[in-house]
Amino acid sequence: MYGAKGSSLLNTVARQSGLTKQLAAAHSTPKSTAFISNLQSRNVNFAYTTSRASAQLNKQPNNEDEIQQRNQQYRSVALHRTPANWQHLAKISKVPQARFNHALATAQKQQQQEQKDPTPAQIEAAPAVETTNGETTVNGRILIAAKAKDSEAVVTEFLAGRTAGASMSTQTYDAVLDAYGSLRKHNHPLTAMLTVYEDMIASGVHPTSHTYATLIKFLCTRDDEVHRTVNMLRRRIARFGVEVSNLGDLESENNLDRALALFERAVIEERTEDFDVDLYNSMLSMLSTKGQTKDALYIYEQLELSKSVNPNSATFAMLMTLFGYAGDLPAAYECFKEYKAVRSRLPRHDPAYVYNALVNAHVEANDLKGALGVLENIMVEDRIRVTIIPYNRILYGATNKDDVQFIDDLMIKLETGATNARPDGNTYGILLSMYCRLKQLDKAEETYNKMLQCDISRQYGRLADYVCLLRAEKKPDQGLEVVKLMNQKGFELDVSMAREVVMGYLDTKETTKAVDAIKTVLGMYAASSYVTERSPLLDMVREFAINCNDLNATIQTMRIVNQYGVKLDSPVASALLEQYTAAKQSPEAWEKFTKNMDDREFTTLYEAVFKADIRPNEFSERVFEFLETMRALNIEPSLNLYIRVSTRFKKSNDLESEARWKKAFEPYLAQLEQQQASGNKSIQQQSQQQTDKTLQQRGVPINWTIETDLKSGEAVDLAIKGNFKKSIEVLDQHIVQKGKIPSPDAVRDIIQQATRQKNLEGAVQAYNVVKKSFTQLPKNLQHRAFQHIYNSMLVAYARVDDLTHAREFYDKMRRRGMIPDGDAYGSLLTCTANTTSDESMDALDIYEEAMKNKVRPTVYFYNVVMSKLAKCRKIDHVLRLFEEMKKLGIQPNSITYAALISACIRCSSEVRAERYFHEMLRSPKYYPRIGVFNSMIQYYTQQRPNRDKALEYYHLLLQYNLKPSGHTYKLLMEVYANIPPYDMLAAHKLLTDMTKRHGLRPGPSHFATLIRSYGCLHRDVNSAVAVYNEMKKANVQPDETVYQAMLNTFIDNNDIQAAEKLYQEMLASGAHSSSYIENLFITGYGSLGDMEKAEKIWDNMLDVKEEEHSQVLVKEPSTYEAMVKAYLMNKQTEKAAHVVEQMHNGRNFPIKVIDHVRALLPKQDI
């Protein structure tokens, strides 16, 4: 090796492994694909040689065909990366301001940055870059930022440049990969880096040695992360029986295969000069745990062939471990022999590391005695320092074989001092896991006590095994003590371990102890983490509350979590009500519950009624039942309770129950009024003092009182009645200005009422009045209060399509660690800008974020997401979400079915559409809506014309007592006018029938339908004009659809002069043109060969909408299509191709839309 690099190691190992001594010619053949995601691991059906270099590998291309073949590998796949793709990469990158909506934004940013020219020193310091159409600026800025080690600036500039279509140099790509590498966080996949590499290859830019070295090193690092994480997750699954959703994703990353493919490509292209010994060792390390000897020998051979890099001690250690995994101990000893021969010439190192690798090789080859022999003989003879580490490795191997006798003998040696090594925490941890697996409690307890005398900071997994064993052995008290000890030793509380303890008490039916345990672990958790509704520990609390079947325990548990500002959720509330019903039916349980109860228990019960998913009549029954029980137990209800229940009755418009509730409280209210008038210490004051004391104990400030709750309820009542001016006055003048704090729940209700009544101003005023007062609340209550109002304001702005302000409140929530609820996420999605981009990306992003944050989805949330996906024809996603919501017990409503049926219709899945339609009709909660009937009629009118089927659904909607809408009649006109046999009389007659039968006045869309049918389908221009005149006589003002239909009629029938005349009349009437009207003229002029006029229309339209030119029309995808067709009709293929390129580079269109237009070009021009 050193001095004479052609060692005998590889020849010997290859011989012993049954390998031949020739390097396969396969190494010289480039792979056909350019994408790293498609690169497969090498075909290892070849052998290796230790020769300096094979003839094939060093062979240079000597003719034009070979050169072209080598270059062609970079062009084999055309990557049409749209701006949307780079936006997705920006999202992955998580770099500030890295998202660009269109090319204009990029250009503006570049213009601003170009005003600040780099200094001469910066330009001189930056590497040279190529100049192509002004793209030096982008590459130059990236390289300057890279030299300044500003990785975020590098990534931001790169994304902006690629979005705008700028080309990048080799140096630029290398700088970008380095930047992504420095920004990458531990345990994060390499998606961004691999995407950049794919783009580099697809752009025809040749990777450098630095490119390959960077990617391979990070792939090795990532593979190690995945290996460790997968092992940890598998142990966790075995230990706790939990589900791990991302295990499959981790295992399918194929980082090893990608690294091997890149390594081989680098060798083929002779670009390995940047490969250092650490890279080779990382590759060997990655292969060692998988026993892939052939690939490892290939890597090692390249290291041998390198002129600038030599193996080091780690290289030999990796090879020995590798052969141990492969069960080839002779090969491992050949490596060891080679190491000893060159040890003195290697860089300074600890030889114990290599000797320990030999021990490990024996362990992996299931030769424990041989491993012990290395420790007790070879290492002693060679005077190598022996530590406990290799002994622990031997013990671990023995525990995998459950060789208890071998373990006992070895532990006697270690504990009696017969060796130089002493047991440590890891020694006992290995044994503890084995005894737990074998369910030997006595041995486990003994080992645990010994382990406590050592450092246990790295023994979490073993301690978790012990806690699981204690639960299985019905010893939850000891399990709780272990958790407490771990907390004292600095371990962060693990939710799964806490669950084992609490559920252990549930197994033994010791619910009182379980509640105490919950209190203990919540305290531990709260010491380092903020407790919210979405805290992982709360899932365990909910599970206990739902399954304990102990009313007292559930109420006590909810009171504990209430101290952290966490309220009941619907499943727990429903379980609590069921437990209450069961307790009343059991004298023993009821006596236990009522023995020491006070008003706080009933506060929790009433909270459950408010949170449970129950019908209004059941709500009414429950609140009166609780009230009767309170009075029977001499527990006095509070004014706050009176206000909350009254408000709920008002909101549900249950006037009868409201009157009954008021009557039930009359004695108390009358007494209060009488004593207030007398000047004596009133019940209110007594109640106030008691409440103040209780609230202070719970951390509620004194300025949040019963009086403020009363006034808050009054404000809600006014809001329900629509009197927001007075409602805001009550909040402001009677609460906030008096230094008090209104009820957050009441403020939320007021904002929600304003939103329902489309009174954004009222919602904003309510928010502005209370936001400062909420800052006086304690931290936990303040968090909950702002969660309420931020969430409600997000919805308020989203419902009026004010995306800017909606996102502002979304950002406020995220900065405070809050998560919007399901309805807020749904509302945010409804107001995302409707652009030509694929809306399904937004829908899936929001869905994934909500699921990641464990947001409880609502039917509204599912409806919005499914509607967006249906619009983009993502039927598989829609069907999956539909099944998911049913599994979660969320009942689909008519809107859900409308979205589902829409997806089926858009994808022409007729059988599914009809099946789900009839399933909807049978649904117990079905409420008939006209929209879904119209969708089915439209399907059988426009997509799959069938008059009988269309009329069948029309008659069906009449059977369900639905009133046809204007759109229904428009579709019926198409049924008769556009589907053979045509019946224009019947179609025309519908203009009068819709008024006579259903009181609907014909609108522009109805006349436009008839005009289009007469003029474009039947070529009857006179009848089309007659309908247009009839419309004007009926005093119906033409709109864009009418003008478009008439213009289409004239242009289709070759009367461009009539079309031009009508166009001027349209503008003179104050009506505006549209992109689709302009498209008609482009097509018309194109068919006449008048491309000058067609181009004038094209040039007058904008690529991207600008605020300063709001009246100028923007080109739609159909505009590009019309222009391409016009050019092709006039044999101007190059100009047509240029329009397609404009569409590709300048707009954020989905790739499918672009490809549809591109397909119009002759094949040689695509």
GIZISUL-V912562 format. One record per residue. RES is the residue in one letter. OMEGA is omega in radians with two decimals (* if undefined). Layout:
res = <RES | RES>
omega = <OMEGA | OMEGA>
This chain:
res = <M | Y | G | A | K | G | S | S | L | L | N | T | V | A | R | Q | S | G | L | T | K | Q | L | A | A | A | H | S | T | P | K | S | T | A | F | I | S | N | L | Q | S | R | N | V | N | F | A | Y | T | T | S | R | A | S | A | Q | L | N | K | Q | P | N | N | E | D | E | I | Q | Q | R | N | Q | Q | Y | R | S | V | A | L | H | R | T | P | A | N | W | Q | H | L | A | K | I | S | K | V | P | Q | A | R | F | N | H | A | L | A | T | A | Q | K | Q | Q | Q | Q | E | Q | K | D | P | T | P | A | Q | I | E | A | A | P | A | V | E | T | T | N | G | E | T | T | V | N | G | R | I | L | I | A | A | K | A | K | D | S | E | A | V | V | T | E | F | L | A | G | R | T | A | G | A | S | M | S | T | Q | T | Y | D | A | V | L | D | A | Y | G | S | L | R | K | H | N | H | P | L | T | A | M | L | T | V | Y | E | D | M | I | A | S | G | V | H | P | T | S | H | T | Y | A | T | L | I | K | F | L | C | T | R | D | D | E | V | H | R | T | V | N | M | L | R | R | R | I | A | R | F | G | V | E | V | S | N | L | G | D | L | E | S | E | N | N | L | D | R | A | L | A | L | F | E | R | A | V | I | E | E | R | T | E | D | F | D | V | D | L | Y | N | S | M | L | S | M | L | S | T | K | G | Q | T | K | D | A | L | Y | I | Y | E | Q | L | E | L | S | K | S | V | N | P | N | S | A | T | F | A | M | L | M | T | L | F | G | Y | A | G | D | L | P | A | A | Y | E | C | F | K | E | Y | K | A | V | R | S | R | L | P | R | H | D | P | A | Y | V | Y | N | A | L | V | N | A | H | V | E | A | N | D | L | K | G | A | L | G | V | L | E | N | I | M | V | E | D | R | I | R | V | T | I | I | P | Y | N | R | I | L | Y | G | A | T | N | K | D | D | V | Q | F | I | D | D | L | M | I | K | L | E | T | G | A | T | N | A | R | P | D | G | N | T | Y | G | I | L | L | S | M | Y | C | R | L | K | Q | L | D | K | A | E | E | T | Y | N | K | M | L | Q | C | D | I | S | R | Q | Y | G | R | L | A | D | Y | V | C | L | L | R | A | E | K | K | P | D | Q | G | L | E | V | V | K | L | M | N | Q | K | G | F | E | L | D | V | S | M | A | R | E | V | V | M | G | Y | L | D | T | K | E | T | T | K | A | V | D | A | I | K | T | V | L | G | M | Y | A | A | S | S | Y | V | T | E | R | S | P | L | L | D | M | V | R | E | F | A | I | N | C | N | D | L | N | A | T | I | Q | T | M | R | I | V | N | Q | Y | G | V | K | L | D | S | P | V | A | S | A | L | L | E | Q | Y | T | A | A | K | Q | S | P | E | A | W | E | K | F | T | K | N | M | D | D | R | E | F | T | T | L | Y | E | A | V | F | K | A | D | I | R | P | N | E | F | S | E | R | V | F | E | F | L | E | T | M | R | A | L | N | I | E | P | S | L | N | L | Y | I | R | V | S | T | R | F | K | K | S | N | D | L | E | S | E | A | R | W | K | K | A | F | E | P | Y | L | A | Q | L | E | Q | Q | Q | A | S | G | N | K | S | I | Q | Q | Q | S | Q | Q | Q | T | D | K | T | L | Q | Q | R | G | V | P | I | N | W | T | I | E | T | D | L | K | S | G | E | A | V | D | L | A | I | K | G | N | F | K | K | S | I | E | V | L | D | Q | H | I | V | Q | K | G | K | I | P | S | P | D | A | V | R | D | I | I | Q | Q | A | T | R | Q | K | N | L | E | G | A | V | Q | A | Y | N | V | V | K | K | S | F | T | Q | L | P | K | N | L | Q | H | R | A | F | Q | H | I | Y | N | S | M | L | V | A | Y | A | R | V | D | D | L | T | H | A | R | E | F | Y | D | K | M | R | R | R | G | M | I | P | D | G | D | A | Y | G | S | L | L | T | C | T | A | N | T | T | S | D | E | S | M | D | A | L | D | I | Y | E | E | A | M | K | N | K | V | R | P | T | V | Y | F | Y | N | V | V | M | S | K | L | A | K | C | R | K | I | D | H | V | L | R | L | F | E | E | M | K | K | L | G | I | Q | P | N | S | I | T | Y | A | A | L | I | S | A | C | I | R | C | S | S | E | V | R | A | E | R | Y | F | H | E | M | L | R | S | P | K | Y | Y | P | R | I | G | V | F | N | S | M | I | Q | Y | Y | T | Q | Q | R | P | N | R | D | K | A | L | E | Y | Y | H | L | L | L | Q | Y | N | L | K | P | S | G | H | T | Y | K | L | L | M | E | V | Y | A | N | I | P | P | Y | D | M | L | A | A | H | K | L | L | T | D | M | T | K | R | H | G | L | R | P | G | P | S | H | F | A | T | L | I | R | S | Y | G | C | L | H | R | D | V | N | S | A | V | A | V | Y | N | E | M | K | K | A | N | V | Q | P | D | E | T | V | Y | Q | A | M | L | N | T | F | I | D | N | N | D | I | Q | A | A | E | K | L | Y | Q | E | M | L | A | S | G | A | H | S | S | S | Y | I | E | N | L | F | I | T | G | Y | G | S | L | G | D | M | E | K | A | E | K | I | W | D | N | M | L | D | V | K | E | E | E | H | S | Q | V | L | V | K | E | P | S | T | Y | E | A | M | V | K | A | Y | L | M | N | K | Q | T | E | K | A | A | H | V | V | E | Q | M | H | N | G | R | N | F | P | I | K | V | I | D | H | V | R | A | L | L | P | K | Q | D | I>
omega = <3.11 | -3.07 | 3.08 | -2.96 | 3.13 | -3.07 | 3.13 | -3.03 | -3.05 | 3.11 | -3.11 | -3.12 | 3.14 | -3.14 | -3.10 | -3.14 | 3.11 | -3.11 | 3.05 | -3.03 | 3.13 | 3.10 | -3.05 | 3.11 | -3.14 | -3.13 | -3.06 | -3.10 | -3.12 | 3.02 | -3.07 | -3.07 | -3.12 | -3.08 | 3.12 | 3.14 | -3.13 | -3.13 | 3.14 | 3.07 | -3.06 | 2.97 | -3.02 | 3.10 | 3.02 | -3.10 | -2.98 | 3.05 | 3.12 | 3.10 | -3.07 | 3.12 | 3.12 | 3.14 | -3.12 | -3.03 | -3.11 | -3.09 | 3.12 | 3.09 | -3.06 | 3.05 | -3.06 | -3.13 | -3.13 | 3.12 | -3.13 | 3.13 | -3.13 | -3.14 | -3.04 | -3.11 | -3.14 | -3.08 | -3.01 | 3.10 | 3.12 | -3.12 | 3.09 | -3.05 | -3.13 | 3.07 | 3.13 | 3.11 | -3.13 | 3.03 | 3.12 | 3.10 | 3.10 | 3.13 | 3.10 | -3.06 | -3.11 | 3.09 | -3.11 | 3.05 | -3.13 | -3.12 | -3.13 | -3.08 | -3.13 | -3.04 | -3.10 | 3.14 | 3.11 | -3.13 | 3.13 | -3.13 | 3.12 | -3.13 | 3.12 | -3.10 | 3.14 | 3.11 | 3.10 | -3.08 | 3.08 | -3.13 | 3.10 | 3.13 | 3.13 | -3.13 | -3.12 | -3.11 | -3.09 | 3.08 | 3.13 | 3.11 | -3.13 | 3.11 | 3.12 | 3.09 | 3.05 | -3.08 | 3.04 | -3.08 | -3.12 | -3.13 | -3.14 | -3.14 | 3.13 | -3.09 | 3.06 | 3.11 | 3.13 | 3.14 | 3.10 | -3.13 | 3.08 | -3.02 | -3.14 | 3.11 | 3.12 | -3.10 | -3.14 | 3.13 | -3.12 | -3.12 | 3.12 | -3.12 | -3.13 | 3.07 | -3.14 | 3.10 | -3.13 | 3.08 | -3.12 | 3.12 | 3.11 | 3.13 | -3.13 | 3.13 | 3.11 | 3.12 | -3.14 | 3.10 | 3.08 | -3.13 | 3.10 | 3.11 | -3.13 | 3.14 | -3.06 | 3.12 | 3.13 | 3.10 | 3.06 | -3.14 | -3.04 | -3.05 | -3.08 | -3.12 | -3.13 | 3.08 | 3.10 | 3.12 | 3.10 | -3.14 | 3.11 | -3.14 | -3.10 | 3.13 | 3.13 | 3.13 | -3.07 | 3.06 | 3.10 | 3.05 | 3.11 | 3.09 | -3.11 | -3.11 | -3.13 | -3.10 | -3.11 | -3.14 | -3.12 | 3.08 | 3.09 | 3.12 | -3.13 | 3.12 | 3.10 | 3.10 | -3.12 | 3.14 | 3.14 | -3.10 | 3.14 | 3.11 | 3.12 | -3.13 | 3.12 | 3.07 | -3.14 | 3.10 | -3.14 | -3.06 | -3.00 | -3.11 | -3.10 | 3.05 | 3.12 | -3.00 | -3.00 | -3.11 | 3.13 | 3.12 | -3.14 | -3.08 | -3.10 | -3.12 | 3.07 | -3.13 | 3.13 | -3.13 | -3.14 | 3.13 | 3.12 | -3.14 | 3.11 | 3.13 | -3.14 | 3.13 | 3.13 | 3.12 | 3.13 | -3.09 | 3.12 | 3.13 | -3.11 | -3.05 | 3.12 | -3.14 | 3.09 | -3.07 | 3.11 | 3.10 | 3.12 | -3.13 | 3.10 | 3.09 | 3.14 | 3.11 | -3.13 | -3.11 | -3.00 | -3.10 | -3.13 | 3.08 | -3.11 | -3.02 | -3.08 | 3.10 | -3.12 | 3.12 | 3.08 | 3.10 | -3.11 | 3.13 | 3.11 | 3.05 | 3.08 | -3.10 | -3.08 | 3.13 | -3.01 | -3.06 | 3.11 | 3.07 | 3.02 | -3.06 | -3.13 | 3.13 | 3.14 | 3.13 | 3.13 | -3.13 | 3.14 | 3.09 | 3.13 | -3.10 | 3.05 | 3.08 | -3.13 | 3.14 | -3.08 | -3.11 | 3.07 | 3.12 | 3.11 | 3.14 | 3.03 | 3.08 | -3.12 | 3.11 | 3.11 | 3.12 | -3.10 | -3.12 | -3.06 | -3.04 | -3.07 | -3.12 | 3.13 | 3.04 | -3.09 | -3.08 | 3.07 | -3.08 | 3.14 | -3.13 | -3.13 | 3.11 | 3.09 | 3.09 | 3.09 | 3.06 | -3.13 | 3.12 | 3.10 | -3.13 | -3.13 | 3.10 | 3.11 | 3.09 | -3.06 | 3.13 | 3.09 | 3.10 | 3.12 | 3.10 | 3.09 | -3.12 | -2.97 | -3.10 | -3.04 | -3.09 | 3.10 | 3.13 | -3.12 | 3.11 | 3.10 | -3.12 | -3.12 | 3.11 | 3.13 | -3.05 | -3.14 | 3.07 | 3.11 | 3.12 | 3.11 | 3.12 | 3.12 | 3.09 | 3.14 | 3.13 | 3.08 | 3.12 | -3.08 | 3.14 | -3.02 | -3.12 | 3.11 | -3.12 | -3.13 | -3.14 | -3.11 | -3.14 | 3.07 | 3.11 | -3.07 | -3.05 | -3.14 | 3.10 | 3.13 | 3.07 | 3.12 | -3.10 | 3.10 | 3.13 | 3.06 | -3.11 | -3.13 | 3.10 | -3.12 | 3.10 | 3.10 | 3.14 | -3.13 | 3.12 | -3.13 | -3.13 | 3.08 | 3.14 | -3.14 | 3.13 | 3.06 | -3.00 | -3.10 | 3.12 | 3.14 | 3.13 | 3.13 | -3.14 | 3.12 | -3.13 | 3.08 | -3.11 | -3.12 | 3.10 | -3.11 | 3.05 | -3.10 | -3.02 | -3.12 | -3.03 | -3.10 | -3.06 | -3.13 | 3.08 | 3.09 | 3.08 | -3.12 | 3.11 | 3.11 | 3.09 | -3.14 | 3.07 | -3.12 | -3.14 | 3.09 | 3.11 | -3.10 | 3.11 | 3.13 | 3.10 | 3.11 | 3.12 | 3.09 | 3.13 | 3.11 | 3.14 | 3.11 | 3.11 | 3.11 | -3.12 | 3.08 | 3.08 | 3.02 | -3.08 | 3.07 | -3.06 | -3.12 | 3.13 | 3.08 | 3.13 | 3.12 | -3.13 | -3.08 | 3.14 | 3.03 | 3.06 | 3.11 | 3.09 | -3.11 | 3.11 | 3.08 | -3.03 | 3.11 | 3.08 | 3.12 | 3.12 | 3.10 | 3.12 | 3.09 | 3.11 | -3.12 | -3.07 | 3.06 | 3.09 | 3.09 | -3.10 | -3.08 | -3.14 | -3.11 | -3.10 | 3.11 | -3.10 | 3.08 | 3.12 | -3.07 | 3.07 | -3.10 | -3.12 | -3.12 | 3.07 | 3.09 | 3.12 | 3.13 | 3.14 | 3.12 | -3.09 | -3.09 | -2.99 | -3.02 | -3.14 | 3.14 | -3.07 | -3.11 | -3.12 | -3.14 | -3.14 | 3.12 | 3.12 | 3.14 | 3.08 | 3.10 | -3.10 | 3.08 | 3.13 | 3.12 | 3.12 | -3.12 | -3.11 | 3.08 | 2.94 | -2.98 | -3.13 | 3.13 | 3.13 | 3.13 | 3.11 | -3.14 | 3.12 | 3.09 | 3.12 | 3.10 | 3.12 | 3.13 | -3.13 | 3.14 | -3.13 | -3.14 | -3.13 | -3.12 | -3.14 | -3.12 | 3.10 | 3.12 | -3.10 | -3.02 | -3.01 | -3.08 | -3.04 | 3.05 | -3.05 | -3.09 | 3.08 | -3.12 | 3.02 | 3.11 | 3.13 | 3.11 | 3.09 | 3.11 | 3.12 | -3.14 | -3.05 | -3.06 | 3.12 | -3.09 | -3.14 | -3.11 | -3.12 | 3.09 | 3.07 | -3.12 | -3.14 | -3.10 | -3.06 | 3.11 | 3.08 | 3.13 | -3.13 | 3.11 | 3.13 | 3.12 | -3.12 | 3.09 | 3.13 | 3.14 | 3.05 | -3.02 | 3.09 | -3.09 | 3.08 | 3.12 | 3.10 | 3.13 | -3.09 | -3.08 | -3.11 | 3.11 | 3.13 | 3.14 | 3.10 | 3.13 | -3.09 | 3.13 | 3.10 | 3.10 | -3.03 | -3.12 | 3.14 | 3.11 | 3.13 | 3.12 | 3.13 | 3.12 | 3.14 | 3.13 | -3.12 | -3.05 | -3.13 | -3.13 | -3.13 | 3.13 | 3.13 | 3.11 | -3.12 | -3.12 | -3.09 | 3.06 | -3.14 | -3.07 | 3.13 | 3.09 | 3.10 | -2.96 | 3.04 | -3.14 | -3.12 | 3.11 | 3.12 | -3.13 | -3.12 | 3.14 | -3.14 | 3.12 | -3.14 | 3.14 | -3.12 | 3.13 | 3.08 | -3.13 | 3.11 | 3.13 | -3.09 | -3.08 | -3.12 | 2.95 | -2.91 | 3.06 | 3.13 | 3.12 | 3.07 | 3.10 | -3.13 | 3.09 | 3.09 | 3.09 | 3.13 | 3.10 | 3.14 | 3.12 | 3.14 | 3.11 | 3.14 | 3.10 | -3.12 | -3.05 | 3.11 | 3.14 | 3.13 | 3.14 | 3.10 | 3.13 | 3.12 | -3.03 | -2.98 | -3.05 | -3.13 | -2.98 | -3.11 | 3.07 | 3.11 | -3.12 | -3.11 | 3.10 | 3.11 | 3.11 | 3.12 | -3.14 | 3.13 | 3.08 | -3.13 | 3.14 | 3.12 | 3.13 | 3.08 | 3.11 | 3.12 | 3.13 | -3.11 | 3.09 | 3.13 | -3.11 | -3.13 | 3.12 | 3.12 | -3.13 | 3.13 | 3.12 | 3.13 | -3.11 | -3.12 | -2.96 | -2.92 | -3.13 | -3.12 | -3.12 | 3.12 | 3.12 | -3.12 | 3.02 | -2.97 | -3.07 | 3.14 | 3.10 | 3.12 | -3.12 | -3.12 | -3.14 | 3.03 | -3.14 | -2.99 | 3.09 | -3.14 | -3.12 | 3.12 | 3.05 | 3.14 | -3.10 | 3.14 | -3.12 | -3.10 | 3.07 | 3.08 | 3.06 | -3.04 | -3.10 | -3.12 | 3.09 | 3.11 | 3.10 | 3.13 | 3.02 | 3.13 | 3.10 | -3.13 | -3.08 | 3.11 | -3.14 | -3.14 | 3.14 | 3.14 | 3.05 | 3.08 | -3.06 | -3.14 | 3.13 | 3.08 | 3.12 | 3.13 | 3.12 | -3.14 | -3.11 | -3.08 | 3.02 | -3.02 | 3.10 | -3.14 | 3.11 | 3.11 | -3.11 | -3.10 | -3.13 | 3.11 | 3.10 | -3.11 | -3.12 | 3.10 | -3.12 | 3.11 | -3.10 | 3.12 | 3.14 | 3.14 | 3.13 | -3.13 | 3.08 | 3.06 | 3.11 | -3.09 | 3.09 | 3.12 | 3.11 | 3.13 | 3.14 | -3.12 | -3.11 | -3.12 | -3.12 | 3.12 | 3.11 | -3.14 | 3.11 | -3.14 | -3.13 | 3.06 | 3.11 | -2.99 | -3.14 | 3.11 | -3.11 | -3.14 | 3.13 | 3.13 | 3.12 | 3.11 | -3.14 | -3.11 | 3.10 | 3.10 | 3.13 | 3.13 | 3.12 | -3.04 | 3.09 | 3.06 | -3.06 | 3.12 | 3.09 | -3.14 | 3.11 | 3.11 | -3.14 | -3.13 | 3.09 | 3.12 | 3.13 | -3.11 | -3.11 | 3.12 | 3.10 | 3.09 | -3.01 | -3.09 | 3.12 | -3.12 | -3.13 | -3.13 | -3.13 | 3.10 | -3.12 | 3.02 | 3.10 | -3.11 | -3.13 | -3.08 | -3.09 | -3.12 | -3.08 | 3.03 | -3.03 | 3.06 | -3.03 | -2.99 | -3.07 | 3.05 | 3.09 | -3.14 | 3.14 | 3.09 | -3.13 | 3.13 | -3.12 | 3.05 | -2.99 | -3.07 | -3.14 | -3.00 | 3.14 | -3.04 | -3.09 | -3.13 | 3.12 | 3.14 | 3.09 | 3.13 | 3.06 | 3.14 | 3.11 | 3.12 | 3.07 | 3.11 | 3.13 | 3.07 | 3.07 | 3.11 | 3.12 | 3.10 | 3.07 | 3.13 | 3.08 | -3.13 | 3.07 | 3.12 | 3.11 | 3.07 | 3.12 | 3.12 | -3.11 | -3.01 | -2.98 | -3.12 | 3.11 | -0.15 | -3.05 | 3.11 | -3.08 | 3.10 | 3.12 | 3.13 | -3.11 | -3.10 | -3.12 | 3.09 | 3.12 | -3.12 | -3.09 | 3.09 | -3.11 | -3.02 | -2.99 | 3.05 | -3.14 | 3.13 | 3.12 | 3.12 | -3.13 | -3.08 | 3.14 | 3.11 | 3.13 | 3.13 | 3.14 | 3.13 | -3.11 | 3.14 | 3.11 | -2.95 | -3.03 | -3.10 | -3.07 | 3.12 | -3.13 | -3.05 | -3.10 | 3.13 | 3.10 | 3.12 | 3.14 | 3.11 | 3.13 | 3.12 | 3.10 | 3.13 | -3.13 | 3.10 | 3.13 | 3.14 | 3.03 | -3.09 | 3.13 | 3.05 | -3.07 | -3.09 | 3.14 | 3.13 | 3.14 | 3.13 | 3.14 | 3.14 | 3.09 | 3.11 | -3.12 | -3.06 | 3.12 | -3.12 | 2.99 | 3.08 | -3.05 | 3.13 | 3.10 | 3.13 | 3.14 | 3.12 | 3.14 | 3.13 | 3.13 | 3.09 | 3.14 | -3.14 | -3.13 | -3.13 | -3.11 | 3.10 | -3.11 | 3.05 | 3.08 | 3.11 | -3.08 | 3.05 | 3.12 | 3.11 | 3.14 | -3.13 | 3.07 | 3.12 | -3.12 | 3.13 | 3.11 | -3.13 | 3.12 | -3.13 | -3.13 | -3.06 | 3.11 | 3.12 | 3.11 | 3.14 | 3.10 | 3.08 | -3.14 | -3.09 | -3.12 | 3.12 | -3.10 | 3.01 | -3.10 | -3.12 | 3.11 | -3.09 | -3.09 | 3.09 | -3.03 | -3.11 | -3.12 | -3.08 | -3.14 | 3.13 | 3.05 | 3.07 | 3.12 | 3.09 | 3.09 | -3.14 | 3.14 | -3.11 | 3.10 | 3.13 | -3.14 | 3.12 | -3.11 | 3.08 | -3.10 | 3.03 | 3.13 | -3.01 | -3.10 | 3.12 | 3.10 | 3.12 | 3.11 | 3.10 | 3.11 | 3.12 | 3.06 | 3.13 | -3.10 | -3.00 | -2.97 | -3.04 | -3.11 | -3.13 | 3.01 | -3.07 | 3.12 | 3.14 | -3.14 | -3.12 | 3.11 | 3.13 | 3.14 | -3.11 | 3.11 | -3.09 | 3.00 | -3.01 | -3.11 | -3.12 | -3.10 | *>
